């Protein structure tokens, strides 16, 4: 028997006899755990599918809305049947216009009041003017009033009784020769209404006499005219579309929630020194004031340097390999072993020093609804120079990690030190969030607008996963950009 | 699984702690199981990893013991079949009493079926070191078994 056989026999004996000590778990228990595992994985997959369904639903709504809008406004060519309906509306307008003329009848009443003065051959205005001692330049006119109504030869002044009210009432019916052909004129000019029209003449003094001469300026707009006002022409698809390019700076912070005690062993500065955003977005006008936009943004969070803080790292087993891992609140980065002077052993250690800012990049897809609540043309010397629009917008965003970069200096136990860049961060996760903004838009040229908007972004999912902590970024910032309308 | 953990530590209570830690890790990472291979094998692998982590944490605090010193108090024996006469609990105790480095290599080679190259990667040691540690572990076990046998023999 060779030495190898002896060794194998020795090992097998140990293995067999000790494995006999092991009590295998009851199959039912193992099956239960396995079933729980599958249920957990199924629940997680279902949750992901639910999100995907939501996104797909939103996209379908957006595409469907665009399609309906496109079809509706491109097929808005007049066809045979609608003009018939329009003709009917025209007839209705005529009826309402007749009512409008009936209203103007009241204006004519004060003219008759002058005739009343001529009949009595006395001027009540003169007394009133004398007693009140007014210096109104219209007083001459007031004194001449009897001459003016006296010229009215059509006024039947002698047939009426002493009652002024009765005379006015009867005469008013004769004072509307133009309206006599109107079927609505007679019923409208009832004695009661005439009396009501005359009352101001006897109770308001001189002002009451002059007021009727200014009454023709009365502003009355019949409802039928307002209703018949033509609506704005429909927008074409090209008029609805716009593209914006923009940039901005944000003041960001991260909210770290450490769920377990292990979380305190994760390093990294939690202060974000700056955040820069570059983006492009496409907007579609749903109505004249409401617009939905979808965009793409590249956002870089720059975390402050740890001021040359040194961290001692111990190797960990990653994929059965001893590996140095830098654990930060933004994910775990593996120190590239090939740059070390020798493969790391479990007993080794290295010191890591932060040399620069930590940059974490994200790509964001925002979906935003914008409402224009104020829009006015700006004039200068009577000429329109631009349009100014104030708007508010709200929406959500989906962000996915694109890159991370951290420059460090590493000190090996044998005295060697070198610089490297950690880029392969793990445990990062896509984020979902919401945003609010308000802005001002100014027209620069026919199709180009400049806009500036303060905005607030906050995520409600963590930017790291499978770690004992959760990291939520939020930011407030100012963005500005140019918007190009495909047609205006 | 308790026996798996017991092979890597000296004291039973330590093995129970590792078992508990292993199951906590198992339940926290249930969603990462990808149904590749048997479920039991996956659980066993987690337990072994927990034990190796424990080994790495404790090995730095242990005093350095040279092999020569270990051999001093053991007399050589060439009785090959003595092992058959010892029960399984005693064999487990013998493994537990091995120095940590030997114990880890012996367990990984004999019970987990790893090659020397894989053991070297796992423990961060050289392949040659793994081989020599295994040889030393076997020799130590043989001698301990022999001593047990001598103690068990009636005095004539």
Interface residues (C-beta under 8 A of the other chain):
Chain A: X6 X7 X10 X11 X13 X14 X15 X17 X18 X19 X20 X21 X22 X30 X33 X34 X36 X37 X40 X41 X44 X315 X317 X320 X321 X322 X343 X344 X345 X346 X347 X348
Chain B: X1 X3 X4 X7 X30 X31 X33 X39 X40 X49 X52 X53 X56 X59 X60 X80 X83 X84 X87 X88 X89 X91 X92 X95 X109 X110 X111 X118 X121 X122 X123 X124 X125 X138 X141 X142
